Amino acid sequence: MNNGSWLRSRWILSIVACMAVLYILFMGNLLFVSGRTPGMNYQYNLVPLETIKPLLFERYRYNTEAWVKNLFGNIVLFIPLGIWIPWLFRRCQKFFPFTGTVVVLLFAVESTQFITRVGSFDVDDIMLNTLGAWMGYLAFGLLKFMYSQEEARY
């Protein structure tokens, strides 16, 4: 087998694609459906770090659930995005095309929330979600590297 060929095998790509579809359905439900109704007093944030700074530096103002959801939830839930995008789209295996794709996708999600008034548009969400996607991207890169090292032994 040549280097990385198992990453591109049909059955692995099919499994990853199915997982990506399930992830998209799960996230669509989480971001637009589950417990969400259009709000009359819609809030949005266009100032970077406006919502992150208080969560980090004024921790005492927030209960643990709000703190975990807003910081860790926005990071952890987007780690899979960083794994399946470069896996399914070769062009996105390079860092800058990957990051551009992720930011455009996240901006589209936040803009849809703004237009539908479901959830809230927050530039800090884009930053935290991108951080999560980068973590997944690193995990994918590590997986590729480990496999190439293993193949080099044989």
C-alpha positions in Angstrom: 0.0 0.0 0.0 1.3 3.5 -0.8 1.5 6.2 1.9 -2.0 7.2 3.1 -3.9 4.9 0.7 -6.1 3.5 3.5 -7.3 7.1 4.1 -8.6 7.3 0.6 -10.0 3.7 0.3 -13.6 3.6 -0.7 -15.0 1.9 2.4 -13.1 4.3 4.7 -14.3 7.3 2.8 -17.8 5.9 2.8 -17.7 5.5 6.6 -16.3 9.0 7.1 -18.9 10.5 4.7 -21.7 8.7 6.7 -20.3 10.0 9.9 -20.1 13.5 8.4 -23.8 13.4 7.4 -24.8 12.3 10.9 -22.6 15.1 12.4 -24.3 17.6 10.1 -27.8 16.4 11.1 -26.8 16.4 14.8 -25.3 19.9 14.6 -28.2 21.2 12.5 -30.6 20.0 15.1 -28.5 21.5 17.9 -28.0 24.8 16.3 -31.4 25.5 14.7 -34.1 23.2 16.1 -33.6 21.7 19.6 -35.2 24.1 22.1 -34.7 27.1 19.8 -37.4 29.5 18.8 -37.0 32.8 16.9 -36.4 35.6 19.4 -37.9 39.0 19.5 -35.0 40.6 21.4 -32.3 39.2 19.3 -28.7 39.6 20.5 -25.5 39.5 18.5 -21.8 40.2 19.0 -19.5 41.6 16.4 -16.7 42.5 18.8 -13.9 39.8 19.0 -13.4 38.5 22.6 -16.5 40.4 23.9 -18.1 37.2 25.2 -15.0 35.1 25.8 -13.2 37.6 28.1 -15.8 37.7 30.8 -16.1 33.9 30.7 -12.3 33.6 31.3 -11.6 36.5 33.6 -14.9 36.9 35.5 -15.6 33.2 36.1 -17.4 33.9 39.3 -20.3 35.6 37.4 -21.3 32.4 35.6 -22.5 29.0 36.8 -20.5 26.0 35.7 -23.1 24.9 33.1 -23.0 28.3 31.3 -19.2 28.4 31.4 -18.8 24.9 30.1 -21.4 25.2 27.3 -20.1 28.6 26.1 -16.4 27.8 26.1 -15.8 24.0 25.9 -19.0 23.3 24.0 -18.1 25.7 21.2 -14.7 24.1 20.9 -15.4 20.4 21.4 -18.4 20.2 19.2 -16.4 21.3 16.2 -13.4 18.9 16.6 -15.1 16.4 14.2 -15.4 19.1 11.6 -11.6 19.4 11.6 -11.3 15.6 11.1 -13.8 14.9 8.3 -13.3 18.0 6.1 -9.6 17.3 5.3 -10.4 13.6 5.2 -13.1 14.0 2.6 -11.7 17.0 0.6 -8.0 16.7 -0.4 -7.9 20.4 -1.1 -8.5 21.0 2.6 -5.6 18.9 3.7 -3.5 22.1 3.6 -3.9 24.4 6.6 -5.0 27.7 4.9 -7.6 26.2 2.5 -8.9 24.2 5.5 -9.1 27.3 7.7 -10.7 29.3 5.0 -13.3 26.6 4.3 -14.1 26.3 8.1 -14.4 30.1 8.6 -16.7 30.5 5.6 -18.8 27.5 6.8 -19.1 28.9 10.3 -19.9 32.4 9.1 -22.7 30.9 7.1 -24.0 29.1 10.1 -23.8 32.2 12.3 -25.4 34.3 9.5 -28.3 31.8 9.2 -28.8 32.1 12.9 -28.9 35.9 12.5 -31.3 35.9 9.7 -33.7 33.3 11.2 -33.2 34.8 14.7 -32.6 31.3 16.1 -29.5 31.2 18.3 -27.3 34.3 18.1 -24.7 35.6 15.8 -21.4 35.8 17.8 -18.0 36.4 16.3 -16.5 34.7 19.4 -18.4 31.5 18.5 -16.7 31.5 15.1 -13.3 31.9 16.9 -14.0 29.1 19.4 -15.5 26.8 16.7 -12.5 27.4 14.5 -10.2 26.5 17.4 -12.1 23.2 17.8 -11.8 22.5 14.1 -8.1 23.2 14.3 -7.8 20.6 17.1 -9.6 18.1 14.8 -7.3 19.1 12.0 -4.3 18.4 14.2 -5.7 15.0 15.2 -6.2 14.1 11.5 -2.6 15.1 10.7 -1.4 13.0 13.6 -3.4 10.1 12.4 -1.9 10.5 8.9 1.6 10.8 10.3 1.3 7.8 12.6 0.0 5.6 9.7 2.8 6.8 7.4 5.4 5.9 10.1 3.8 2.5 10.5 3.8 1.9 6.7 7.4 2.9 6.4 8.4 0.1 8.7 7.0 -2.5 6.3 
